[in-house]
Amino acid sequence: MLELTLVVMVVIGGVWAVAVFHLRGADMSAFDRPVGERFSRGDAPGPEIQAVIASLGGIRELLKGVPMRQRNAVLRKYMDGIFADRVLDVSITAVDCAGVPAEWVLAPGADPQRRTLYIHGGAFMMGSPKSHRTLTSRFSELTGGAVLAIDYRLMPEHPRQAGIDDCRGAYRWLLEHGPQGEAPASAVFVAGDSAGGNLTLSLINWVRDQGLRAPDAAVALSPLTDATLSSPSMRANVHSDPMLGPLFGSMARVPQALLLWFGWLQTRIKPNDPLISPLRADLSRLPPVLVQASEVEMLFDDSQRYVNRAQAAGSPVRLQRWNHMVHVWQIFNPELTEAREALAEIGKFLNAAAPPRRVVDSSAALSKDAAVPLSP
């Protein structure tokens, strides 16, 4: 009995030691300082966000009685159907970009040489260009350009690295291909939400290190920046996050060492690797980046830590934070006032980072382009 106890203690100690010294990485608590612009419409959630929160309650009902192995398929169908009945004033065209399935989203009058690579969220396991059309259509309107929404490979059918590779290949392709065929881009943006925000921030590091043309600016909405899941809000905001709390709140009860091991086994990449934890990367020499997050969501401190650390490295990275909002509330537009407000801020940010859109004045006899400013 004593020998068995010793063996168990050695195994537990080994698991803990590997997690702490090999998987956890450096302590990032020094970057928990408040930062950024704060947007608030009152001390309590208004009726619009309450309606959004009420609609999210259906997720729990949807998953009742569903076996664990089938939950991912159910959630994928749910995400793709949330906004399926929306009528959007954009054209959508399927395209293959270097082997990655995607769609071009173009608002009326969009300049095909102004291009945004949009990377959807969904915990790396769900989501698609279809599920995020309320966002991609607005990005096309805000930038006056084309949006390439990619359908990158998801887990668990594919390894985590596959999605990363798809983003890299799509970015290279975007630089030289537009909705009308092969042509260089005049302006390039990258944007993503949640898991897509993680991929966005990882991608801009890679672009810099590869010496490729940098995006004029990048936007990350409620991004996961630290795969070690060690930021304080991951546990503190479980009960105030009506979207991620019901889905992932149980992780808050799991010891940190086990979470690190699970993440390592699931992705085959160490959780503290900058590849999947952009917070822990070299954050110098980045393009302008705008991060938006809700103060009550589980990933809030991921955003705050990332922005603090990037600013300390000298990069032009900003945080805008809202109170009472759900995770990636921008997707609930136009019905949510704060979503329209956040998207307007994004429009101002992106259009300040790149030259104004150029359009041909077909009504004039002149053949030269005319530069026109965009309003968000």
ZIHU-V996290 format. One record per residue. RES is the residue in one letter. SS is DSSP state (@ for helix, = for strand, . for the rest). PHI is phi in degrees with one decimal (* if undefined). PSI is psi as a letter, one per 40 degrees, with the letter a starting at -180 (NA if undefined). Layout:
res->[RES & RES]
ss->[SS & SS]
phi->[PHI & PHI]
psi->[PSI & PSI]
//
This chain:
res->[M & L & E & L & T & L & V & V & M & V & V & I & G & G & V & W & A & V & A & V & F & H & L & R & G & A & D & M & S & A & F & D & R & P & V & G & E & R & F & S & R & G & D & A & P & G & P & E & I & Q & A & V & I & A & S & L & G & G & I & R & E & L & L & K & G & V & P & M & R & Q & R & N & A & V & L & R & K & Y & M & D & G & I & F & A & D & R & V & L & D & V & S & I & T & A & V & D & C & A & G & V & P & A & E & W & V & L & A & P & G & A & D & P & Q & R & R & T & L & Y & I & H & G & G & A & F & M & M & G & S & P & K & S & H & R & T & L & T & S & R & F & S & E & L & T & G & G & A & V & L & A & I & D & Y & R & L & M & P & E & H & P & R & Q & A & G & I & D & D & C & R & G & A & Y & R & W & L & L & E & H & G & P & Q & G & E & A & P & A & S & A & V & F & V & A & G & D & S & A & G & G & N & L & T & L & S & L & I & N & W & V & R & D & Q & G & L & R & A & P & D & A & A & V & A & L & S & P & L & T & D & A & T & L & S & S & P & S & M & R & A & N & V & H & S & D & P & M & L & G & P & L & F & G & S & M & A & R & V & P & Q & A & L & L & L & W & F & G & W & L & Q & T & R & I & K & P & N & D & P & L & I & S & P & L & R & A & D & L & S & R & L & P & P & V & L & V & Q & A & S & E & V & E & M & L & F & D & D & S & Q & R & Y & V & N & R & A & Q & A & A & G & S & P & V & R & L & Q & R & W & N & H & M & V & H & V & W & Q & I & F & N & P & E & L & T & E & A & R & E & A & L & A & E & I & G & K & F & L & N & A & A & A & P & P & R & R & V & V & D & S & S & A & A & L & S & K & D & A & A & V & P & L & S & P]
ss->[. & @ & @ & @ & @ & @ & @ & @ & @ & @ & @ & @ & @ & @ & @ & @ & @ & @ & @ & @ & @ & @ & @ & . & . & . & . & . & @ & @ & @ & . & . & . & . & . & = & = & = & . & . & . & . & . & . & . & @ & @ & @ & @ & @ & @ & @ & @ & @ & @ & . & @ & @ & @ & @ & @ & @ & . & . & . & . & @ & @ & @ & @ & @ & @ & @ & @ & @ & @ & @ & @ & @ & @ & . & . & . & . & . & . & . & . & = & = & = & = & = & = & = & = & . & . & = & = & = & = & = & = & = & = & . & . & . & = & = & = & = & = & = & = & = & = & . & . & . & . & . & . & . & . & . & . & @ & @ & @ & @ & @ & @ & @ & @ & @ & @ & @ & @ & @ & @ & . & = & = & = & = & = & = & . & . & . & . & . & . & . & . & . & @ & @ & @ & @ & @ & @ & @ & @ & @ & @ & @ & @ & @ & @ & @ & @ & @ & = & = & . & . & = & = & . & . & . & . & = & = & = & = & = & = & = & . & @ & @ & @ & @ & @ & @ & @ & @ & @ & @ & @ & @ & @ & @ & @ & @ & . & . & . & . & . & . & = & = & = & = & = & . & . & . & . & . & . & . & . & . & . & . & @ & @ & @ & @ & . & . & . & . & . & . & . & @ & @ & @ & @ & @ & @ & @ & @ & @ & @ & . & . & @ & @ & @ & @ & @ & @ & @ & @ & @ & @ & @ & @ & . & . & . & . & . & . & . & . & . & . & @ & @ & @ & . & . & . & . & . & . & . & = & = & = & = & = & = & = & . & . & . & . & . & @ & @ & @ & @ & @ & @ & @ & @ & @ & @ & @ & @ & @ & . & . & . & . & = & = & = & = & = & = & . & . & . & . & . & . & @ & @ & @ & . & . & . & . & . & @ & @ & @ & @ & @ & @ & @ & @ & @ & @ & @ & @ & @ & @ & @ & @ & @ & . & . & . & . & = & = & = & . & . & . & . & . & . & . & . & = & = & = & . & . & . & . & .]
phi->[* & -63.5 & -65.3 & -62.7 & -61.1 & -64.3 & -62.1 & -61.2 & -64.4 & -65.3 & -63.7 & -61.5 & -62.7 & -66.6 & -59.6 & -64.0 & -64.6 & -63.2 & -61.4 & -72.3 & -96.9 & -119.0 & -112.8 & -78.0 & 83.1 & -67.8 & -69.9 & -105.3 & -65.0 & -65.6 & -105.5 & -89.9 & -66.3 & -59.0 & -152.8 & 93.9 & -85.6 & -111.1 & -115.1 & -144.8 & -119.0 & 137.0 & -85.2 & -136.2 & -60.7 & -80.5 & -63.5 & -65.5 & -71.2 & -63.7 & -66.3 & -63.3 & -61.1 & -61.6 & -66.4 & -73.3 & -61.1 & -68.0 & -64.0 & -62.4 & -63.4 & -60.2 & -90.9 & -62.3 & 76.9 & -84.5 & -57.9 & -54.5 & -69.7 & -102.9 & -63.7 & -63.0 & -64.5 & -65.5 & -67.8 & -62.4 & -64.3 & -62.9 & -61.6 & -68.0 & -99.3 & -57.2 & -114.7 & -63.0 & -91.5 & -71.9 & -99.6 & -112.9 & -86.1 & -143.4 & -100.0 & -126.3 & -130.5 & -69.2 & -151.4 & -105.6 & -110.1 & 56.8 & 91.8 & -101.6 & -66.3 & -159.3 & -141.2 & -86.8 & -117.6 & -130.5 & -77.9 & -54.6 & 78.6 & -64.1 & -84.1 & -67.5 & -92.3 & -94.7 & -131.0 & -119.2 & -88.2 & -107.4 & -116.2 & -71.8 & -93.7 & 135.6 & 58.9 & 66.4 & -124.7 & -150.9 & 91.5 & -165.2 & -56.8 & -64.1 & -69.3 & -115.8 & -68.8 & -65.3 & -86.8 & -65.5 & -65.5 & -69.9 & -62.9 & -66.3 & -65.2 & -67.4 & -89.8 & 67.0 & -135.8 & -89.3 & -116.9 & -101.2 & -98.8 & -97.5 & -104.0 & -67.0 & -67.4 & -107.9 & -82.8 & -88.4 & -63.8 & -127.7 & -68.7 & -56.4 & -61.0 & -62.4 & -64.2 & -62.2 & -63.4 & -64.0 & -64.0 & -65.5 & -64.0 & -66.3 & -64.9 & -57.0 & -65.9 & -60.0 & -60.7 & -121.0 & -134.5 & -125.1 & -62.2 & -102.3 & 116.3 & -71.8 & -170.5 & -69.7 & -84.4 & -90.3 & -145.5 & -133.4 & -126.4 & -128.8 & -147.8 & -169.7 & -124.4 & 56.7 & -60.4 & -66.7 & -67.0 & -59.9 & -65.1 & -62.4 & -69.2 & -66.9 & -64.1 & -67.6 & -64.4 & -64.9 & -58.4 & -60.4 & -69.7 & -83.7 & 74.1 & -78.1 & -58.9 & -75.9 & -63.6 & -65.2 & -168.0 & -137.0 & -130.4 & -125.7 & -100.3 & 46.4 & -77.2 & -79.9 & -112.0 & -138.2 & -71.8 & -76.6 & 56.5 & -103.5 & -71.7 & -56.9 & -68.8 & -60.1 & -103.9 & -66.9 & -104.5 & -55.9 & -82.6 & -99.4 & -103.6 & -74.9 & -98.7 & -79.9 & -54.8 & -65.0 & -84.7 & -125.7 & -61.5 & -62.3 & -64.9 & -65.1 & -92.5 & -91.7 & -54.5 & -56.1 & -61.2 & -69.5 & -61.4 & -64.3 & -63.7 & -62.0 & -61.9 & -64.8 & -68.2 & -71.6 & -102.2 & 63.2 & -128.8 & -59.3 & -56.8 & -88.8 & -70.0 & -55.9 & -58.1 & -114.9 & -123.3 & -58.4 & -54.8 & -95.8 & -88.4 & -70.9 & -105.5 & -86.0 & 57.3 & -89.0 & -72.2 & -57.0 & -129.7 & -112.6 & -113.4 & -121.8 & -153.6 & -94.9 & -68.1 & -103.3 & -92.0 & -63.7 & -93.4 & -57.6 & -68.7 & -59.6 & -68.0 & -62.3 & -64.1 & -61.8 & -65.0 & -59.3 & -71.7 & -66.0 & -64.2 & -63.4 & -86.5 & 90.2 & -91.5 & -80.8 & -116.1 & -123.9 & -118.9 & -120.1 & -126.2 & -120.6 & -95.6 & 69.3 & -85.2 & -82.5 & -57.9 & 52.3 & -66.5 & -61.1 & -69.9 & -90.8 & -115.9 & -96.3 & -71.2 & -105.1 & -57.5 & -65.8 & -68.2 & -63.4 & -64.0 & -63.9 & -67.3 & -62.3 & -63.8 & -63.7 & -59.6 & -63.0 & -63.6 & -67.2 & -75.0 & -81.6 & -89.5 & -135.4 & -57.9 & -62.4 & -60.6 & -111.2 & -126.5 & -90.1 & -82.2 & -71.1 & -84.3 & -101.8 & -78.8 & -73.3 & -99.9 & -81.6 & -74.9 & -119.9 & -83.4 & -130.1 & -74.1 & -104.4 & -106.0 & -71.0]
psi->[d & d & d & d & d & d & d & d & d & d & d & d & d & d & d & d & d & d & d & d & e & d & d & d & a & i & h & e & e & e & f & e & i & i & i & i & h & h & h & i & f & i & e & i & h & i & d & d & d & d & d & d & d & d & d & e & d & e & d & d & d & d & e & h & e & h & i & d & e & e & d & d & d & d & d & d & d & d & d & d & e & d & f & d & e & h & h & h & g & i & i & h & h & i & i & h & g & f & e & h & i & i & i & h & h & h & i & h & e & h & h & e & e & h & h & h & h & h & h & i & a & f & f & e & e & a & i & i & d & d & e & f & d & d & d & d & d & d & d & d & d & d & e & f & a & i & h & h & h & i & g & i & h & i & i & e & d & i & i & d & d & d & d & d & d & d & d & d & d & d & d & d & d & d & d & e & h & a & d & e & a & h & i & i & i & d & i & h & i & h & i & i & i & b & d & d & d & d & d & d & d & d & d & d & d & d & d & d & d & e & e & i & h & i & i & d & i & i & h & h & h & f & i & h & e & h & e & e & f & e & i & d & e & d & d & d & e & d & e & e & h & e & d & d & d & d & d & e & d & d & d & d & e & h & i & d & d & d & d & d & d & d & d & d & d & d & e & e & h & h & d & e & h & d & d & e & g & d & d & e & i & h & f & i & f & i & i & h & h & h & h & h & i & h & e & e & i & d & e & d & d & d & d & d & d & d & d & d & d & d & d & d & e & e & i & g & h & i & h & h & i & i & i & e & i & i & h & f & e & d & e & f & i & e & d & h & d & d & d & d & d & d & d & d & d & d & d & d & d & d & e & e & e & i & i & i & i & h & i & h & g & e & e & i & e & i & e & i & i & h & h & h & i & i & h & NA]
//
